[in-house]
């Protein structure tokens, strides 16, 4: 799409049109692009009391600067090279009813639109097409891209005015998403007196010895493990909500994201409206209950799910002793959900093994305001990193759980079966038979107490099984152990590898073909395809 030159007379016309869109006398205004100064001067002639919000030269910083202050009333793009990027960065920092004016941008609504216009067209077209982009915005568990299309279709209006493009939205509760690595730079600028209390130096274990086949999964091929520093932060007067959401004013804190290193931040209880903005699926009411004192945030997006408890919740337990050192009366806060309205028995047992008494765990019934919230960066975030110091938590919890079990003889080789329908193996019995023939006993950890589970895994010389949470007890095994897992090529989680990296386990992975390209897809073991490798691995044990 060709752009016409921005003539000398244009700043005055763009400014006059933009000024007519403002309802107040002292609006907050952002002007971007190569003709910013000329348009700002012209705007002040119409709006002498306007507050011109200064943004740094680096476009990557615009979102962060705008997130630390009140929403703006007007955004004027005088000719940014990347209209779509500017729109996604600035538009939802507008208050509801505010306007973004894109000079000479009317062509985005024409027959030859640029990337921004195509995005708007995609949003409109999605209304009649089957798929995740077709429903209402505030829907649980909608991925970022279709959620953005829903937002644009339902809540954004675009019109052409004398060659310019004018866009508005009507969302009253847009929140800015902040990344972990960006938070410290803006933390002092956010209202509330938030601060960093402690920092743990970045570290990463070496990759474990891991082989997979017959056709290795490509999702993480060649990827190492990131070294991420850990921070204990203190937040004041923030809102915690079910599914790990933490809100500070109009900011979504990075503690809300289990995959906080991913390029796109996503939480299933947040509806994304742009890559950097979201609205709560369940908007917190104005009159919230309040928790006084010091609370440690251990909530999880899937709170109470056993696998998430062992990986994600335990990865943040390092904040608990840090909190007690600062406030001996500190408590833990997690949130009830429709799926798990009460704490599971194994949750209470795990918390107790972490040194957290049951009467120190507060189960919030819904969104709740917290006077003082302490939260630690996760020590493990699948698939990106694991911090070696998580072994301290695993050792503590594993030893305390194992101490509760009665001594008994355990098999030296175990195969962990899977009853869960998600990611099921259609012919699991055939796989289990192969392992039984090599001296393995098929076990289901859920049939045993947590203490017995730890002792069983620790006693095994070889641990095998279907990939998933059934193998996560390997975290409590300090001695390097041989591991054989059977997965589908759609199973791209790296939890087992992250655990092995810290513990020194060796993993051989048999990769089967999934029924479809979906993480939770079932699969079938093909003996002609995967059997030769499996038998070679079993013969090597």
ABEGO torsion letter per residue (X at the ends): XBBBBBBAAAAAAAAAAAAAABABABBBBBBBEAAAAAAAAAAAAABAABBBBBBBABAAAAAAAAAABBBBABBBBAGBABAAAAAAAAAAABBBGBBBBBBGAAAAABABBBAAAAAAAAAAAAAABBEAAABBABBBGBBAAAAAAAAAAAABBBBBBGGBBBBBBABAABBBBBBAAAAAAAAAABBGGBBBABBBBBBBBBBBBBBBOABBBAAABGBBBBBBBBBBBBBBGBBBBBGGBBBBEABBBAAABABAABABBBBAABBBABAABBBBABBBBABBBBBBEBBBBABBABBGBAAAAAAAAAAAAAAAAAAAAABAABBBBBBBBAABABBBAAAAAAAAAAGBBAAABBBBABBBBBABBBBBBBABBOAABBBAAAAAAAAAAAAAAAAABBBBBBBABBBBBBABABGBBABAAAAAAAAAAAGBBBBBAAABBAAAAAAAAAABABBBEBBEAAAAAAAABABBBBBBBBBBAABABAAAAAAAAAAGBBBBBBBBBBABBBAABBBBBBAAAAAAAAAAAAAAX
